[in-house]
Amino acid sequence: MWFLHSSLLWALPAALAPVLIHFISLRKARRVPFSDLRLLRAAYARSLPTSRLRRWLLLAARCAILAGLILAFARPVLRSDSSGVLAAAPGEESTRLVVLADVSYSMGYRPHGRTRLELAVGAAQKILRGLKPHDRVAALSFSDRIEKAGPAGRIEWSSDAAEAGAFLEELRPGFRTTDFIAALQPAYAFLRDSGPGRKAVLLLSDGAAHGWRREGAQEIRTAVSAYDPSVMLFGLRWDGPAGNAALTSAELLFGPSGAPGVSQDRPELQVRAWLAPGDGAGGLERELEVRLGEERVDLKRLRLTPGRETETAVRLSGERAWAWGLAGLQKDALAADDVFYYSFWLEPRPRILMVQGGPRSFETGRGGYFLKKLFADVRGGLLPYRAEMMDVVQARRARLSEYAAVVLFDFREFDREFVSSLDEYLRSGGGLWIIPGKTQDPSAWRGLDGTLPARVGMLDGVSSASGLRPERPLSESGSQRRLSWTELDLQNVSFRRRYVLDPHSDAQVWFRDGAGRPMLLQGRRGAGRVLLSAAALDLDWGNLALKPAFAPIADAALGYLTGFQARREPRMATLGAPLVRRWSEQEPLPASAVLRDPSGKRVPLQVMGRKVEYETDTPGIHRLELAGSAEPEFTAVNLDHSSRESDLRPTGRPPWNGLRVDASDEDFMRALYGRELRDPLLAGVLLLLALEVFLANASGALRRAGILGLCGFLWFCRPVEAQEGDKFVWSQLRYDGNWDPYPSAPAEILGYVSQVTSVLPSPQRRSLTLADPLLFSSPFLVMAGTQALDTLGDDELTRLRAYLTSGGFLWIEDVSGLKTGAFDRWVRRTLHLVFPDSDLRPLAAGHVVHKTFFLMRDLGGRVAVSKSLEGVDWGGRTVVLYSRNDVLGAWAKDALGKPLFDCVPGGEAQRADAKKLALNIVMYALTSNYKSDAVHQPFLLEKMRSGTAP
């Protein structure tokens, strides 16, 4: 505690004067013979404990009065960082203040119209305006690093507070995360070298716990090497919870190597969303939109659980080398983390030519039937190949070089011309798989003698041994399946007939049957690869086509023939990390490379050392355009979610002095300069004087009455509970049915109200029923509906009438878009029951609601059903307002912030009128008939003549 006139403290011993006088006045009682009874009674009364207590209280009160007077004239000043020692106030010294502005993406949180960064800068401006001319200010912005340090690009003192304020006004939330230590370290180091004086650091941040990385809020003394306890640290204190939902990741799933049931040509995008703990007790529903390229592929509602990640999968479509796009969650107060971008490169699927021997090859139970199901399943195809079915006549005209592999099956004999084409195809590097047919003549194999990896013998009958025995690991066969042969129950495969195969010396056996005879072999023909099966796939030859091993064996065979590895590379990066594109020695280098960022800006890149490298500072899809490439390469850049920047829960025990955002200057000056206690001390002296007079002169009965009166006064002066203060609360009526058709509309309206008026809306919407105790604490109530509700009971009708006649306002919105719908009939019937003496009538063009804020000439909405508003009047005001043009629907937006519906027939002009009407209705509920006063008439007439609106 400091004293502005510390020399007066030498007079403090004078406060003991009443004690000295008390002891001096103590005299020994004299002996008086035959004293009267009055003296005896007085002596007895003075000896009672209550009398002794009163004398000591008088003595203490008199000492306290003198001490209070002396301290009051010494002018004590109490500071929050005071050590409790009495000292003289320091001389006039300047203040050195460093302002740290957090520009991480969490500062873009916009609960009602303005971001937290805008509110924080406004709080700082009030502090800067209160500084003295000789005070010095330095300002810098930070995220997980120092972004910009002062007007000159480094930490230095501004010429004045106005220059620092101008620097802060230009700041906008970025896309990086928060690290308090990264900002506090240079700030304390700068102040350490700034010389003597009063020093302070002002942290303009949301104060969330995610800003402390490894150190933690309570370890600032050790984490900041230049920490000085004499430097006062200030931070902002935010009111209310900050709920938030975010998209955290996206992954592409494939079959057969991905999730079961997911096809190769129609992969699924698995999206993960996260909801902040405590944001909605039972969870919240949000709309999720997924786009593939520029095309919307799905729009669904996602149920989010507080504190947990929620997964959902969306089926993608289309044959493309690049799968890129975005997943967007319904926009909330922090919109930056509601979008997640994805990009994957997919190895193009090879083309396979399936050549059958006859038209009956695809009959049920035949080998062609089962082969066709591998590529044309209801799920889109089990194997990652594009198969084309042809007969031998069509195959003669086909260009075999365009296919990665050819499969011959169910042949009775082999066409010589086609065999010649196959041989040339194989020598040039193609792949061939030959599967016998049901009625194939053994002599027909002779035409392929130079191509086959084995000599084909006669048909063999039923084998007593069943099962398949692999000779080659699955990992070496070309299959991309994450399993092994032992998982496929090969022992249950059986064959009724087979061709006897005599492998050539250079052939390799893949499978043998239970008796050890070859069933599938591989060989070479020039640069090509050949596979030969010993048995047909028809059911009367065996059961392989019915077993789970069939698809993996076919996948392995085609993978061996084509060299296809089903490679898929996620091309996604975290914002801030450099993106690097490397070219292998086998890849040709592009002559030039140009990067096009999400905003469309093109940046030429230089290829050095067979690579290009570039920085990313904006989330979105980045396109790398290479000379000679028909299609650019796509990279998705997303926000960094590793530090939980989306979790806006505040620091538990922050190391700073908290400042109220709306009273930052008052709190800052009080904490920095202290609070003078002269007036409270003088008030205390007055109370002690009254107590002294009361104890010295009042009788016992009067003293008791005074004590009871003082207790009663203090009880009546106790603090009372506030309801919502001066904030406007959007309350919406909840009922059984579709009571909330547009969940995003209230937040959009409240943001608009905050932007264009001085009304301060509450960020949280309130939903209640007619039986809710909060009904009479909610003067503004909205009801939206599309269908008829159940008839209200007598108690509900009574409460609704009591609410409306006691000052409440009800806005009913018919969102059905129908001229005469079930909801409209229910509204008219119910309002007649509530107000049998007041009818629902169209409001006149001169009604106050049409000019409360904007001068309305046309009524907007999603549709144009009615040309006028309707209402119920009671007590000189409109207590119920009924609109039928779906005004709320005009406010509804999707996850990307775009309108969900077109406004018909007037388009965007009709939407603008809807926004004006919604604001007028809110302002009418707050001000009633205020704008109808005569003082406003000249102003309104002038606006009407000029064609403008306030």
N, C-alpha and C positions, 0 to 999 in steps of 0.2 A: 504494500500500500504506500502510495506517495502522497506528500502534502505540499500544496502550492505555497503556503505560509508556514513552513516548518518551525520557524523561530517561536511561534506561539505555543509550541508543545512544551516549552519550559514552564508554562503556567499550569500544567496538568496536576502537579502536587497540590494546587489550591483546591482541587476537587475533594481533598480530605478535610477541608475546613469544618464541615458539619460534624465529622467524627471528633475533631478536637474540641469543638464547642460542647458536644454531648458529654465528653468526659469532664470538661471544666465545670459544667452545670450540675454534675453529680454531687450532692451534699448529704452528709450524714444526718439522719432524722434526730430532732431534738426531743428530749423527754418533756412532755407536757402533762402535769398532773390533772386528773379528772377531765381528760379530753372528751369532746362530745362524740356522738355516734356518727356524725357525718364524716369526720376525719377518719374514723375507723373503717367506714365503708369505702372511702376513697383509697385508703392504703390497701385494703383488701382487693379492690378492683385493679389496682396497678400491679398487683402480684399475680393476676391471672395470666395463663399462657397467651391468650388472644391479645391482651393488652401489650404484653412484651413483644409479640410478633408485630403489632401495629407500629410500635416505637422503632423497631429495627427496620421495618419497611419504609417508614418516614425518613430514617437516617440514610438508607440506601438510595431512596428517590432523590434526596437533596444532593448526595454525592454524584449521582448519575446526571442530574441537571447541570451541575457545574462542569463536570467532565464533558458532557455533550456540547455545552456552549463553547468551551475551549477548543474542542475538536472541530466544531462547525466553522469557527473563525480561522482555524488552521487550514481549512479547505482540503480535506482528504480526497484522493483519487484512487479508485480501485481498478486494477488491471487484471485481466484473466491469467496473465503469465506471472503474476506477482508471487514472490516466495513467502509472503506473509510478514516480512520485516518492514518496520516503519522507517521511511527514508524520505529525504527531500526530493521533490520532483526534479528531473533532469532539466537542464537548460534547453532553450529553443534549438532543436536539431532537426535536420532534414530527414525525410523518409526515403528509403531506397526500396522500390517495389519492382519485383519481376513477375510479370503476368504470363502464365503458361496456359495456352488455349489448346484443348484437345480437339483434333480434327479427325479422329477415327470415325469409322462408319456408324458406330453406336450413337454418336452425337447427332445423327440424323433422325433420332427418335422424335416423332411429331405427334404428341398426344392430342393437341387441339390447335391446329393452325400454324404454330411456330415450332421449329426444331429446338432441341435442347441447346445446340450451339448458338442459335439466335438469342435464346433466353439468357444464356450464360454471358454472351457479349453485352447484352443490355444491362445485366447486373454489374458487369465490369465498368461500363460507361458511367454508371451512377457513382461508383467508387472513384473513378478518375476525375470526375467533375468536382469531387469534394477534397481533392488534394490541394496542398498549398503551393504557391508559385516556386518555392525553392526545393520542393520534393522532386525526385527523379524516378523515371519509369523506363523499364525495358520490357518489350513484349516479344514473344516467340510462339510458334505453333508446333505441335508435336503429335505423333501417333505412337508407333513403336520405335520411332526415331525422331530426331529434330527435323521438321519439315521446312520451316522458314524462320529465321532468327532476325527479327527486326527489319526495318525498312532497308538497311544496307546489306542484308543477307547474313549477318552475324550478330551475336549478342552484343548489343551496345545500348547506351542510354539514348532515349528519344529526345528530341529537342524540347518537347513539352508533352503534356498528357494528351493533348488533342491529336498529335501525330501518332501516338500509340493507339488511341481510340480509332483513328482512321485505318490503321493497320489491322486491327481486330475486326472492323466492319467488313473487310474484304474477304475474310476467311469463310470457307464452305466445308462441310463434312466431306472427307475423302473416302477411301476404300480400304485403308489399312487398319490394323488392330491397335490396342492401347498398351503402353508400357510406361507407368508412372516414373519408374526409376530412371528410364532413359531421358526424361525431361528434368527430374529433380537434380540429378547429378551435375549437369552443366549450370543449372540455376544457382545452386549452392556454391559451386566453384567461382562463379562470376561475382556473387555477393561477398565471398571471402576476400577477394582481391579489390573490392570497391572502397575500402577505407572505413572509418568509423561512421556511426549514425544508426538510426532506427531502421532495421531491415525486415522485409516481409516478402513472402512468396504467395501469389494468388493462383490457385489451381482451378481453371475453368473446365470442369469435366463433370461427367455424370457420377463419378465416385463409385463406379461399379467394382465388384470384387475381381472381375477379370483383368483389371489394370495392373494387378500385382502378379507377376509371373512366378518366379521362384522365391523371391524374398519374403513376400507377405507384408501386410500393412504394418505389423508391429516390429519389423526388423529394419525399418528405414534408417535407424542410427548406424547399423553396420553395413547396409547395402549402399548408402551414399557416403563415399569416402570423405567428401567435403562437408559433411553434416555439421551444423552449428546450432545448438539448442537455443541460442539467443535470437535466431531468425524465426519470426512468427510465420507459421504455415496456415493458409486459409484455403478452404474448399467450400463448394456449394452444397446446400442441403435441399433435396428435392422432396416434394410432397407426393404422397400416393404411390401405389405400386405401379411398376412399369412392366406390364405383361407383353410377351412377344412370342411369335412363332417363326421358325426359320427352316429352310431347306438346307441340309448339310451334306448330302452326297447323292450320286447317281452311278449306277453300274449296269452294264449291258450283259444280259444272260442269253445263252444260246443253247440249242440242242444239237447233237447229242451230248456234247461235252459240258453243257451247262445244266440248268435245272431240268428235271423231268417234265416232259410235256411241252417244252419250249422248242419251237422249230428253228432250223437254221435260217430259212428265208424270211421268217417273221420273228425276230428276236424280241425280247421284253426288256424294257427299261425299268430297273428297280430304283425307286426314289425313296429317300429317307427324310422325314421331317421331324422337327423337335419343337416341343412346347415348353415354355419356361415353367418351373415349379410354382405352384400357387396360382397360375393363370387359368381360372375356371376350375371349380372344385371337382366336377365330374368330367372334365375334358371339354374340348371345343371342336366344332366342325368348321372346316375351312375348305374352300373350293381349290382344286388342283388342276391346272391346265398344263398339258404337255404338247410341245410342238416339235415336229420333225422337219428340220429346215424352216421354211416359212409356213408350213401347213399344220393346223391343229389336228392332232390325232386322238385326243381324249380330253374330256372335262368331267371330273368326278368330285364328289364330296369326301373329304378325308376326316376321320375322327381322330383327334390328337389327344394324347394322355399327358398330363402335366409331368415334367421331369423325365420323360422317356422319349426315345426315338420310335417313330411309327413308320413302318415300311409298307409300300404299295408297289404294284407292278403294272406297267402299261404296255400293251402289245404294239410294236411298231410294224410298219409295213413298207413294202417297196424293195426293189433290188438296186442297191447302190453301194459304191465303194466307201462312201463316207456316211456315217450316221451321226448327224450333229443337230443341235437344237437347244431347247431349254425346257425346264419344268418351272412353272410359276405358281406360287401359293397366293391365295387371296390376300391382297395388300392389307397390311395392318399399320400400326404407328411407326414401325421401323421397316421401311420398304426395301432397303438395300439387300437384306438377307432373305427376301421372299422369292428370289429367283436363283436357280442353279443351272449353269450351262454345261452341256456335255458334248463330247466329240470322240468318235471311235473310227479308226481305219479298219476296214474289213477286207481281207484278201478276197479278190474276185472268185466266185465259185466256178470251177471248171465245167465245161460242157461235156456231157457223156452221150455217146450215140448207142442206143439200145436197138440191135437188129434182131428181129424175130423170124422164125422160119415159116410161120403161117398164121392165118387169121384166128385160129383157135388157141393160140399160145396164151391168151389172157383169160381163158375160161377159169372159173373157180376151181382151185385145186391144182392148176397147172403152174409151172415155174414162172411164166411171165406174169401171172396174177400177183405172185408174191414180190417179184422184182418191182412191179409198177407201184405197189403200196409203199415201197421204200422212198419213192420220189413224189408220190401224189397222194398224200395222206390227208385226212380231214384237218389235221393240225398244221398243214402246209408243207410236209415233207420231213422224213426222219433223217435223211442224209444230206450233207451240205454240197449237193451237186445239182446242176441243171440238166436233167435227162430229157432226151428227145427220142421218141419211139418211131421206128421205121421198119418197113419190110425190105427184103433184099432188092426189090426193084427200085424203091426210093433211094436205098443206100448207094446204088450204083451211081446215081446222079449227085450224091452228096460230096462235098469237099472234106475228105477225112482229116486234112491238116487243121481244120478249124476245131477239132475235138481233141480233148486231152486223153480220152480213152474210148475204146469201142468194146461193147459187150455183145458176143454172139451167143444166142441161146435157142434151144428147141429147133434145131435144124435136122431135116431129113437127109440132106446132102449139101455140099458146099459148092457154090457157083465159082467156076474157074476164073472168070473175069474179076469177080469181086475179091477172090483170094489173091490175085495178082496185085490189086490195089492195096489190099491189107499188107502184103509183104513190103511194098514200097513205103507205106505209111509207117510200118514198124522200123524199118531201116533208118528212117529219118527221125526216130525218137518217140514214136507213139506208144500207146499201151493197149493191150488186147487181153480180154478175159473170155475164154471159151467154156461154155456150160453145155453139156450134152442135152439132147432132146429126148422126148419120150419114145419116139419111134425111129430114132436115128439108125441108119444102116452102118454097121462097123466098118464096112469097106469105104465109106465116104470120108473117113479120116485120112485116107492116103493122099488126098489133095492138099493136106496141110502138113505133110511130113517135114518139110524144111522149116516150118514155123513152130511146131510143138516142142515143148521141153521133154517129151517122153514119147515112147512108141506105144500106141493104143492097141490093146489086145481085144479079146472077145468079152462079151457081157458075162458077168459072174452072178450067180444066184444069191439066195438068202445067206447071210453070214450069221454064224452063231454068236459071234462076239459083237457087242454094241459099244457105242461111245466114240468120241474123237480124242486123239492124243496130240496136243500141239508140239511141234518141233521148233517153233520160233517164238520168242517173246512178243507180246503184243506191242511193246514199245518200239520194236524194230520193224513193224509191219506197215507203218504209215498211218495207223489209226490215232486219232486225237482223244480217244476216250480215256477217262481217268479211272481205269480199272484194269484187271489182269484176267488172263484166260481162266484162272481157277475160280473166278466169281461167276462164271457163265454156265455152270452145270453141264459141261460137255459130255459127261458120262451118260447123260440121258438121250443123247443123239443116236439114232439108229438108221441103218440103210437096208433096204430089201434087195437092191441090185446096184451094180456098179460096173464100170469098165476096168479091166486090168491094165494098169499103167506100169510101164517099164522106164523109169527115169533115165535121161541121158546123164553123162558124167558131170556136166556142168550145171545140172538142174538141182534145185533145192526144194525139199519137201516141207510144206507148211503143216499139214495135218496127216495123220494116219488113223485108220479105224481101229476098233478093238483088237483085230487080228494082226495089226501092224502093217497093213497095206496102204499105199499112198492114196490120199483123197483130194489133195490140192497141192499143186507144184508151181514153182516159178522158174522162168528161164529167160534168156536174152535172145533177141533177134536184131543184129546190128546194134543201133543205139536204143532200140525199143525194149519194152518189157512185156512178158507174156505170162499169163496165169491159166492153168488148165485144171478143171474140175473133173473128177472121176464119175460123178453121179449127177443126174438131173435133179431139179428142185421140185418136181412133181410129187404129190403125196404118195403115189403108188411106188415111188422109188425110195422114199425115206421121209423122216419127220423134221429134218433140219429147218425147213422154212417156217415151222410152227414154234420153234424154240427161241428163247431169248438170245441165244448166241448168233442167230442169223444176221441181224442188223450189224453187230460189231464185226463179224467176219466180212460182210460185204463192204463195210466202211474201211476195214484194213486193206482189203483187196484193191478198192478204188484209190485209196490213199497211196498205195505202193505204185499203181500204174500211172497216176497223175502227178505224184510228188506234192499234192495239195496238203498243206499243214493247217488249214483253217485258222491262219494267224489273224489275230485281232488285237490292235494296239490302242489303248486309251490315249488320246491326245488331249490330256487335261493338265492344267498347271494351277498353282496357287499364285494369286496376285503378288507381285514383288519379286518372285523368282525369275531369273532369266530363262528364256526359251531358247533351246539349241536344236538345230536341225543338222544332222550329220549325213554325209553320203559315203557309202562303202566304196571300196576300190572297184567293185563290179558295176556300180551305178554311174551313169554319165552325169557330169557336173552341169548345172544349168548356166546359161550365159549370163543371166541376171535374175535377181530375186527382189520382189517388192512386197512389203507387209502392208496390209489394209486393216486398220483397227476397227473396233465396233462403231466408231463415229463416221467411218468412211475415209478417214485420212490415210493417205498412201505415203509410205516411207521406204525409199530405196535401201537395200541392204547389200553389203559387200561379202562375197564368199571368200573366206580365208581358211586355209588348212582343211579343205573339204567340209566346211561347216559355216553356218551363219548363226549369229547369236543376237538376241534383242531383248530389251527390257519391256515389262508389262506394267502399266499403272492404271488400267481400266478393265473391269470385268466384262466379259462378253465373248463373242466368237471372233478370233483373229484369223485372217486369211493370208496365207503365204502363197503368192502368185509367182510361179516359176516359168521362165522362158522355155517354150517347147512343151509345156504340160497343158492339156486341155482343161483340166479342172484344178482349182487351187487346193492346197492342203489346209485343213481346218484345225485350230487349236482352241479349246475352251478354257478360259481363264476365270477362276472363281475367287471369292473372298476366302480369307484364311479363317477356318472354323476351329482350328486346333486349340486356341486360347479361350473358346467359349465367349467370344465377343458378343454374341446374341443374348447371353444371359445378363440381364440388366439389374440383377439383385445388388443392392448397395453393399459396400464394405462394412463388415460387422462393427469394428471399432476403429474408425478412421483416425489417422494421426494428425488431422488438421482441425482447426477451429471452424465449425460449421456456420455458414452464412445463409440466411434465408434469401431465396432468389428475389422475392418482391421487396425485401428490406435490406439488401446487401450493404448499401452505404452506411446505414445506421449501425448494423452489426459490426461492420469493419472498423468504423471510427471508434466505437465503444471498446472493441477488443484491442485496437492499436494504441489509442490515447488514454483509455481508461474511462471510468465513470465517476464524476464528482459526487460525493456523498453529503455535501453541505445541506441540501434541502431535506433529504431523509433524516439527517441528524436534528435539524431544527424542528421538524415535525415530531420527532421522538421526544425532544425537550418539552414541546407543548403538551404532549400526552402525559409526560412525567409531572409537569406542573399541575395539571388537572388532578392527577392521582395524589399528589402531595396535598393539595387543598382539600380533596375529598377525605383523605385519611386523617388530616389534622383537625377538621371541624365537624364532620358529619357524625350523626348519631348512629348507633348500631343498626336500627331499622332502615335508615336512609341508605347506609352503606350496602346493606343486602339488596335493597331495591335497585341501586345503581349497578351492582354486579350483574343482577339478572337482566337489566336493560342492556348492558354492554354485550352480554352473551347473545341476547336476541338480535342486537344490531349486527354482530359478526355473522350470525347464522343467515340472516337475510341478505348479507353482502357476499355470500359464498358464490363461486363461479357457477354459471348455469351452462348446460349443454347446448352447444350450437347444432343446428341441423346441417345445412349445406352451405352456410355462409352466404357469399355473394355469387356463387357459381350456379349457372343454369344447368339443370339436370334433365336430360331426355328420358322420359319415362314412357314405357310401351306396355300396353295391356296384353297380358298373357292368358290364353284360353286353350281349350282342347281343340286342336286343329292347326292350320297353317297361319299362326299368328305372326310369324316373322318371315315374310316372303323375300325380303331383300336385306340380309344381315349387314351388308356393307354400307347401306344408304345412310343410317344415322350418323356414322363417323364422318362421312363425306359432308353432310349438311352442317354438322358441328364445326368442322374445319373451315367451311365457308363463312359461318357466322363469326368465328374468331378472326378471320382475315378481314372482313369488311365492316365489322362493328366493334364496339368496345366491350361487348358482352364476353364474359369469361365462362366458357362451358366446362362442365365436368367431363373428363375423358372417358368415364365409365358410364355406359348406358344402364338404366334401371328397368328391369322387367318385373311386373307385379300383376296380381289378380285383384278383382274387386274386393276380396276379403282380406287383402294384405293390410297390415297396420300402417305401412308406409304410404298408403293411398292419399291420406290427408296431409302428408308432407311432400306431395308431388303435385305442384300446381299446374304442371303441363303434362298432358297424357295423350298418347297417340294410339290409335287402334287401326290396324290394317287387316284386310280380309278379302277372300275370294268367294267363299261359300257361306251358306246360312249356318248360324250357330244354334245351339240349344236355347230354348226360351229361358230368359233369366228368371230366377226365383224372386219371391217377394223381398227377401233380405237384400239380394243384390240390387234390385231396382231401388230400394230405399237408400242403400249406401251410395249408389250412383247419383241419385237426386240430391242427397245431402252433400256429396262432394262438389257437384256443379253449382249448387246454390250457396256454397260456403267459400267460393272464390276460385274453384278449379276450372280448368279449360280442357275440353276434349276435342281432338282433331281426328275425325274418322276418314280413312282413305280406302276407297273401293279400288282394288288393284286388278279386278277381273277384266277390265276393258270392255264390259258389256253395258248396253244401255239399260236393260231391265234384267238384272241377274238375281240369283237367290240371295246374295249378300245385300243387295240394295233393298229388296223387300224386307229382309230381317231388320235392317237399320231403321226403316221408316216405322215398322211395327213396334220396335223396342222404344224408340224415342217418343212415340205417342203414349206408351205406358209410363215412361219416366216423367214426361211433361204433358199431361192430358189437356192442360190449359194453354199450351204454347205449341204452335205448329212448326214443322220444318219447312221453311220458306226460302226461296232464292234470295240471295243478298243483292241489294241494289248496287248499281255501278258506282255510286258515291260512298259506299260503305268504307269505314276506316281501314279495313284490312287491305283494300286496294291501294292505299297510299301510306301505309305505316312506315315503310322504308323506301321501296321503289314505287313509282307511279305505274300501276298495272293497267294496260289497255287490253291485253289478251291473256287468257289463261293457258299455261303450258302443262305438259305432262307427257307420259309415254304415248298416250292415245288422246284423241279429241272426242270424248263422248258427250261432255256437257259444256255449254258456253258460259255457265255461271256457277258460283259456289252457292251452297245452301247452309242454313244455320238455324239454330234455336236461340232466341233472345230471352233473357230473364234478368230483371233488375236493371235494365238500361244497358246491358252489354250482351254480346254474343258468347254464350257459354259452350255451344257445340258448333263446330264447323265441319261440314261434310263436303268432300271433294271426290270427284268420280273419274278424273283423268289419269289416275295412277301417277301422281307426282313423284312418289318414292321410286318407281321404276325408272324414271329418267335419271336418277342419281346412281343406280346400281352399276358397278364396274366389275370387270374380271380381274384375274390375278395380276395382269400386267397394267392395270389402271385404265383400261379402255372400256367405254360404255358397253354394257351387255346387250342393250336393246336399241334399235333405231326408234326415233320418235316420228310417228306418222300422224298426219301427212306433212307436218311442217318442218321436219328435219331438225337441224341444230338450233335454229331460231326458236323452235318450240321447246327444245331442251333448256335454252337460256331463260325463257319465260317460266319454266317449271322451277328453275333454281331461284329466280326472283320471288315467285309465289311462296316457296317453302320458307324463305327468309322473312317475308312479310308475315306469314302465319306465326312464326316464332316470335317476331317482334310484337305482333298484336297480343299474343298471350302474355308478354312481359309488360306492355304499356297500355293495353286495353284501348280506350277511346282518347288517349292523349293527343294524337294527331288531329282530332276533330276540333280542338280548341281554336278559337277565333284568331289567336296570335299566329297560327300557322297558315291561315288561308291566303294571305298575299304571297307568301313564299311558294305555296303549292300552285297557285294560279300562274305565277311567273314561270315555274318549271314546265307546266303544261303548255304554255304559249311557246316556250323555247324548244319543246320536244325532247327535253332531257329529264332524267330522274335522279333523285338524290342517291 
